[in-house]
Amino acid sequence: MLRFHLTHESTDDAQVEGTIVPVLPRVGGYVERVLVQENQPVREGQVLVELDPADLEIRVAQAESAVREAEVGAVAQAPSHVSDASSRTGALDAQIEAARANAERAERDLTRMEELAAKHIVSSQRLDAARTAAETSRAAVRSLERQKAAARAGVTSARAGVDVAGARLEAARATLRSARLQLSYTRITAPASGVVARRSVEPGQLVQPGQPLMALVADTAWVTANFKETQLTRIHEGAEVEVAVDAYPGCTVRGRVASVSPATGSQFSLLPPDNATGNFTKVVQRVPVRIRIVDTCGPDRPLRPGMSVTAHVAIR
């Protein structure tokens, strides 16, 4: 026994720990069915609880109707409207070219008439007619140019209408995806494999998002041993560990040091000590050491979180 204490650092301030996963609903509602019992093993993805989906099914139907309405709106603002407006702009370009040609001809005719009128070859009536024709041609060009500007604005408006209709359709589809996702949350599944514990939900109960329904104790386990700071000198990662489990006399679990905490346990307490504010009292601190389980006592002697153990770390 003396030789054992020379080659090992030991502590009984140790216990088995494990991953405990809470099962929480993402949506509220009335519980329709509870499909598991206390202490029942479950696998990841297995349905544990079903909520009444009626309200969320109505939301999905409303979202589907909104998508169909948005699709009709997108068709009404179809790209063909942009094409039609662009075609009208092209037709006006051709008309403006013809009107400008007519205006130029009318200007030339007016110039000739003014020269002839100056020589008293043509009457004032014909000169007035030439002036009227020239002004009419210029007015026709200005009118077509204004129509072209309006047509260009129509193209821009049609394109904006298509973009707005597309945005409304995407928003409606996103709302539908969200409604379907919320509906899927009425089937509460196991986030990990483990054993059901602390089940606190029953059929007919009204639950709220985030309310704990049960917990799952995962299959993984490890040991946290709180060694005195004076014992850490020769404890290092990878060192072999023998773990005596109080619940199973005569059973020794084998493990290895996985890591050493970067701070003492007292530093993580609700009120950590501060020797600078009072009388100094030196107390040997304890540092948590995490031990990875390598070999257990068999499936009939499982390690359960919270079990008390004694850890012996080999230092030679």
C-alpha positions as CSV (number, residue, x, y, z in Angstrom):
1,M,0.0,0.0,0.0
2,L,2.9,2.4,0.8
3,R,4.4,1.7,-2.6
4,F,1.1,2.4,-4.2
5,H,0.9,5.9,-2.6
6,L,4.4,6.6,-3.8
7,T,3.5,5.9,-7.4
8,H,0.0,7.4,-7.5
9,E,-1.8,10.6,-6.6
10,S,-5.3,9.9,-5.2
11,T,-8.5,11.8,-4.4
12,D,-12.0,10.8,-3.3
13,D,-13.3,14.3,-4.3
14,A,-14.4,12.9,-7.7
15,Q,-17.5,11.9,-9.5
16,V,-18.8,10.6,-12.8
17,E,-20.1,13.2,-15.2
18,G,-21.9,12.9,-18.5
19,T,-23.8,14.9,-21.1
20,I,-27.4,15.7,-20.1
21,V,-29.3,17.2,-23.0
22,P,-32.5,19.1,-22.3
23,V,-35.5,18.5,-24.5
24,L,-37.3,21.8,-25.3
25,P,-40.1,22.7,-27.6
26,R,-39.5,25.3,-30.3
27,V,-43.2,26.2,-30.6
28,G,-46.0,26.4,-28.1
29,G,-49.2,24.3,-28.1
30,Y,-51.2,21.6,-26.5
31,V,-49.5,18.2,-26.1
32,E,-51.2,15.6,-28.2
33,R,-49.1,12.5,-27.5
34,V,-46.1,11.6,-25.3
35,L,-44.3,8.6,-26.9
36,V,-41.7,7.8,-24.3
37,Q,-41.5,6.8,-20.7
38,E,-39.1,7.6,-17.9
39,N,-35.7,5.8,-18.1
40,Q,-36.5,4.6,-21.7
41,P,-33.5,4.4,-24.1
42,V,-34.0,6.5,-27.3
43,R,-32.0,7.1,-30.4
44,E,-31.2,10.4,-32.0
45,G,-34.1,11.7,-34.2
46,Q,-36.8,9.6,-32.5
47,V,-40.1,11.3,-31.9
48,L,-40.6,12.0,-28.2
49,V,-43.6,14.3,-28.1
50,E,-46.2,15.4,-30.6
51,L,-48.1,18.8,-30.2
52,D,-51.5,19.6,-31.7
53,P,-50.7,20.9,-35.2
54,A,-54.1,22.4,-36.1
55,D,-53.2,26.1,-35.6
56,L,-49.9,25.8,-37.5
57,E,-51.6,23.8,-40.3
58,I,-53.9,26.8,-40.8
59,R,-50.9,29.1,-41.0
60,V,-49.4,26.9,-43.7
61,A,-52.6,27.0,-45.7
62,Q,-52.7,30.8,-45.4
63,A,-49.1,31.0,-46.6
64,E,-49.8,28.7,-49.5
65,S,-52.7,30.9,-50.6
66,A,-50.4,34.0,-50.3
67,V,-47.8,32.3,-52.6
68,R,-50.5,31.5,-55.2
69,E,-51.7,35.1,-55.1
70,A,-48.1,36.4,-55.4
71,E,-47.6,34.1,-58.4
72,V,-50.6,35.5,-60.1
73,G,-49.3,39.0,-59.4
74,A,-45.9,38.0,-60.9
75,V,-47.6,36.8,-64.1
76,A,-49.6,40.0,-64.3
77,Q,-46.3,41.9,-64.2
78,A,-44.8,39.5,-66.7
79,P,-41.7,40.4,-68.7
80,S,-44.0,40.6,-71.8
81,H,-45.1,44.0,-70.5
82,V,-41.6,45.2,-70.6
83,S,-41.2,43.8,-74.1
84,D,-44.3,45.6,-75.3
85,A,-43.2,48.9,-73.8
86,S,-39.8,48.5,-75.4
87,S,-41.4,47.7,-78.8
88,R,-43.5,50.9,-78.5
89,T,-40.3,52.9,-77.8
90,G,-38.7,51.4,-81.0
91,A,-41.8,52.2,-83.1
92,L,-41.7,55.8,-81.8
93,D,-38.0,56.0,-82.8
94,A,-38.9,55.3,-86.4
95,Q,-41.8,57.8,-86.3
96,I,-39.5,60.5,-84.9
97,E,-37.0,59.9,-87.7
98,A,-39.7,60.3,-90.3
99,A,-41.1,63.4,-88.6
100,R,-37.6,65.0,-88.5
101,A,-37.2,64.3,-92.2
102,N,-40.5,66.0,-92.8
103,A,-39.5,68.9,-90.6
104,E,-36.3,69.3,-92.5
105,R,-38.1,69.3,-95.9
106,A,-40.6,71.8,-94.6
107,E,-37.8,74.1,-93.4
108,R,-36.1,73.9,-96.8
109,D,-39.5,74.7,-98.5
110,L,-39.9,77.6,-96.2
111,T,-36.5,79.0,-97.0
112,R,-37.2,78.8,-100.8
113,M,-40.6,80.4,-100.3
114,E,-39.0,83.3,-98.3
115,E,-36.5,83.8,-101.1
116,L,-39.2,83.8,-103.8
117,A,-41.5,86.1,-101.7
118,A,-38.6,88.6,-101.4
119,K,-38.5,88.7,-105.2
120,H,-42.4,88.9,-105.4
121,I,-42.5,85.7,-107.3
122,V,-44.9,83.9,-104.9
123,S,-47.8,85.3,-103.0
124,S,-47.9,85.9,-99.2
125,Q,-50.6,83.2,-99.0
126,R,-48.1,80.5,-100.2
127,L,-45.4,81.9,-97.8
128,D,-47.8,81.6,-94.9
129,A,-48.7,78.1,-95.9
130,A,-45.0,77.1,-95.9
131,R,-44.5,78.7,-92.5
132,T,-47.5,76.8,-91.1
133,A,-46.2,73.5,-92.6
134,A,-42.8,74.0,-91.1
135,E,-44.2,74.8,-87.6
136,T,-46.6,71.9,-87.9
137,S,-43.6,69.5,-88.7
138,R,-41.6,70.9,-85.8
139,A,-44.6,70.4,-83.4
140,A,-45.0,66.8,-84.7
141,V,-41.3,66.1,-83.8
142,R,-41.8,67.6,-80.3
143,S,-44.9,65.6,-79.8
144,L,-43.3,62.3,-80.8
145,E,-40.3,63.0,-78.6
146,R,-42.6,63.5,-75.6
147,Q,-44.3,60.3,-76.4
148,K,-41.0,58.5,-76.5
149,A,-40.0,59.9,-73.1
150,A,-43.3,58.6,-71.7
151,A,-42.7,55.2,-73.4
152,R,-39.3,55.1,-71.7
153,A,-40.9,55.8,-68.4
154,G,-43.4,53.0,-69.1
155,V,-40.5,50.6,-69.7
156,T,-38.9,51.6,-66.4
157,S,-42.2,51.3,-64.6
158,A,-42.8,47.8,-66.2
159,R,-39.4,46.6,-65.1
160,A,-40.0,48.0,-61.6
161,G,-43.3,46.2,-61.5
162,V,-41.7,42.9,-62.4
163,D,-39.1,43.4,-59.7
164,V,-41.7,44.3,-57.1
165,A,-43.9,41.3,-58.1
166,G,-40.8,39.0,-57.8
167,A,-39.9,40.4,-54.4
168,R,-43.5,39.8,-53.2
169,L,-43.4,36.2,-54.5
170,E,-40.1,35.5,-52.7
171,A,-41.4,37.0,-49.5
172,A,-44.5,34.8,-49.7
173,R,-42.4,31.7,-50.4
174,A,-40.2,32.6,-47.4
175,T,-43.3,32.9,-45.2
176,L,-44.5,29.5,-46.4
177,R,-41.1,27.9,-45.7
178,S,-41.2,29.4,-42.2
179,A,-44.8,28.2,-41.6
180,R,-43.9,24.7,-42.7
181,L,-40.8,24.8,-40.5
182,Q,-42.9,25.8,-37.5
183,L,-45.3,23.0,-38.3
184,S,-42.5,20.5,-38.3
185,Y,-41.5,21.6,-34.8
186,T,-44.8,20.1,-33.5
187,R,-43.0,16.8,-33.7
188,I,-40.3,17.0,-30.9
189,T,-37.5,14.6,-31.6
190,A,-34.5,13.4,-29.6
191,P,-31.5,15.7,-30.1
192,A,-29.1,12.9,-29.2
193,S,-29.2,9.2,-28.3
194,G,-29.5,8.5,-24.6
195,V,-31.9,7.6,-21.8
196,V,-35.0,9.6,-20.9
197,A,-34.9,11.3,-17.4
198,R,-37.0,13.8,-15.5
199,R,-40.0,13.6,-17.8
200,S,-42.4,16.4,-16.9
201,V,-44.9,16.4,-19.7
202,E,-48.2,14.8,-20.1
203,P,-50.9,14.7,-22.9
204,G,-53.2,17.7,-22.8
205,Q,-50.6,20.0,-21.2
206,L,-50.0,23.4,-22.7
207,V,-46.3,24.0,-23.2
208,Q,-44.4,27.1,-24.2
209,P,-41.3,27.5,-26.4
210,G,-38.2,26.7,-24.3
211,Q,-40.1,24.9,-21.5
212,P,-38.1,21.8,-20.3
213,L,-40.1,18.7,-21.1
214,M,-37.5,16.0,-20.2
215,A,-33.8,15.4,-20.3
216,L,-31.7,12.8,-22.1
217,V,-28.7,11.4,-20.4
218,A,-26.2,10.6,-23.2
219,D,-24.2,7.3,-23.3
220,T,-20.9,9.1,-22.9
221,A,-19.4,9.5,-19.5
222,W,-16.2,10.8,-17.9
223,V,-14.8,11.4,-14.5
224,T,-13.9,14.8,-12.9
225,A,-11.5,14.5,-10.1
226,N,-10.6,17.6,-7.9
227,F,-7.0,17.2,-6.9
228,K,-5.3,19.5,-4.5
229,E,-3.0,22.0,-6.2
230,T,0.0,20.4,-4.3
231,Q,-0.8,17.1,-6.1
232,L,-0.6,18.5,-9.7
233,T,3.2,18.5,-9.9
234,R,3.5,15.1,-11.5
235,I,0.0,14.8,-13.0
236,H,0.1,15.2,-16.8
237,E,-2.2,14.6,-19.8
238,G,-2.2,10.9,-20.9
239,A,-1.3,9.5,-17.4
240,E,-3.0,6.2,-16.6
241,V,-5.8,6.4,-14.0
242,E,-7.5,3.7,-11.9
243,V,-11.0,4.7,-10.8
244,A,-12.8,2.9,-7.9
245,V,-16.5,3.2,-8.2
246,D,-18.3,3.3,-4.8
247,A,-21.5,1.7,-6.3
248,Y,-19.5,-1.3,-7.6
249,P,-17.2,-2.6,-4.8
250,G,-14.2,-4.5,-6.3
251,C,-14.7,-2.9,-9.7
252,T,-11.9,-0.8,-11.1
253,V,-12.4,1.4,-14.1
254,R,-9.4,2.3,-16.2
255,G,-8.9,5.7,-17.7
256,R,-6.4,8.4,-18.8
257,V,-6.0,12.0,-17.8
258,A,-7.6,14.0,-20.7
259,S,-7.0,17.6,-19.5
260,V,-6.4,19.8,-16.5
261,S,-8.6,22.8,-15.8
262,P,-7.0,26.2,-16.4
263,A,-8.2,27.5,-13.1
264,T,-9.2,26.2,-9.6
265,G,-12.7,25.3,-8.9
266,S,-13.2,28.2,-6.5
267,Q,-12.7,30.7,-9.4
268,F,-15.9,29.4,-11.0
269,S,-18.0,29.7,-7.8
270,L,-20.8,32.2,-7.5
271,L,-18.7,34.3,-5.1
272,P,-15.0,33.6,-5.9
273,P,-12.6,34.4,-3.0
274,D,-10.8,37.7,-3.0
275,N,-8.0,37.8,-0.4
276,A,-7.2,41.4,-1.2
277,T,-10.4,42.6,0.4
278,G,-10.1,40.9,3.8
279,N,-7.9,38.9,6.1
280,F,-5.7,36.6,4.2
281,T,-6.2,32.9,4.9
282,K,-4.2,30.5,2.8
283,V,-6.3,27.4,1.8
284,V,-5.1,24.6,-0.4
285,Q,-7.2,24.9,-3.6
286,R,-8.4,22.1,-5.8
287,V,-8.1,21.9,-9.5
288,P,-10.5,19.8,-11.6
289,V,-8.9,17.1,-13.7
290,R,-10.9,15.5,-16.5
291,I,-10.4,11.7,-16.9
292,R,-11.4,9.9,-20.1
293,I,-12.8,6.4,-19.5
294,V,-10.9,3.7,-21.4
295,D,-12.4,0.5,-19.9
296,T,-15.5,0.1,-17.8
297,C,-16.8,-2.7,-15.5
298,G,-19.1,-4.0,-18.2
299,P,-22.6,-3.2,-19.6
300,D,-24.3,-4.5,-16.4
301,R,-22.4,-1.9,-14.3
302,P,-22.9,1.4,-16.2
303,L,-21.3,4.6,-15.0
304,R,-24.1,7.1,-14.3
305,P,-23.5,10.8,-13.9
306,G,-23.3,11.9,-10.3
307,M,-21.8,8.6,-9.0
308,S,-19.0,9.0,-6.4
309,V,-15.6,7.5,-7.3
310,T,-12.0,7.6,-6.1
311,A,-9.3,8.4,-8.7
312,H,-5.7,7.2,-8.6
313,V,-3.4,8.8,-11.1
314,A,-0.1,7.0,-11.9
315,I,2.8,9.5,-11.5
316,R,5.6,7.0,-12.3
